């Protein structure tokens, strides 16, 4: 199981148990420690994962961080924990104090579901106000998974993470700014956009006139951009499907040449049931004995008079998602996905049309 799959499994577990965690200690034991164990840290080894790490601050003695991840006897990551229902909006100052009096370059604030990662990009040894990475284990994307993986025990490298932290932080801030402008364009943003084509004085009345236009245009731009991306993906998928169909056509040619029965293939009960449903439907237009079955490795074919060139439909029941391909007028076939075998009845007219072309 790879790292991404482990995270998905952990996310499902967190969703199931988070409602039962009523205290901070319960959150630590049931969510936070298992999370760092997932990153391959030995959470029961105080030389690697030290609980209640002392971080004295000025006249305040005995200040303790919930956990410190240690390397060569020094803290490299500080972890401040809160209860699972905490929103993590009022504890940055506490972690800020801890960060400034230790050698750690990274700090994490978490409630077991949300993890905020901090460092000192703006001023050395002074924790930034804004995290450079924030993840929710129940809503992870591929980029976040890859960034999180860098914090694993065996791949952790201070310089590597610090070098990417700046880009992560500011790219997230830029995205937030764009999102804000998308929903509520500021005066400066409106002025910037219309500057090249509006030659008049950009008074407040002009700004107010263009604000809804800018907002609508911005939203339309995002929509058009996503539609183009979607079209590109669909076109690539169609090309991939066509390639597979071309490969299938080649296999069909081989099947036509090789007329010997493959005795290693076993026709399943589902395939027999599907065959009987198709035969029952087609018995309205074809003598039942003329509807035959030929099972091959990839699918179960239903033929007219056992002629592979006169195939009516093909049942694909061996994969995860069941489907039926019905021969059309060009004999290229149209695929229909079904949830149960009895769904074949929904395509009665298509099956009859497919069979009629061989008897008319």
Secondary structure as UniProt FT lines:
FT   HELIX           3..17
FT   HELIX           18..20
FT   HELIX           24..27
FT   HELIX           28..32
FT   HELIX           33..38
FT   TURN            39..40
FT   TURN            43..44
FT   TURN            46..48
FT   STRAND          49..54
FT   TURN            58..59
FT   STRAND          64..71
FT   TURN            72..73
FT   STRAND          74..81
FT   TURN            84..85
FT   HELIX           92..100
FT   STRAND          106..110
FT   STRAND          114..118
FT   TURN            124..125
FT   STRAND          133..136
FT   TURN            137..138
FT   HELIX           142..149
FT   TURN            150..151
FT   TURN            153..155
FT   HELIX           158..183
FT   HELIX           187..194
FT   TURN            195..197
FT   HELIX           204..257
FT   TURN            263..264
FT   HELIX           269..282
FT   TURN            283..285
FT   HELIX           288..290
FT   STRAND          291..295
FT   STRAND          300..304
FT   TURN            305..306
FT   STRAND          307..316
FT   STRAND          323..326
FT   TURN            329..330
FT   STRAND          334..337
FT   HELIX           341..347
FT   HELIX           348..356
FT   TURN            357..359
//
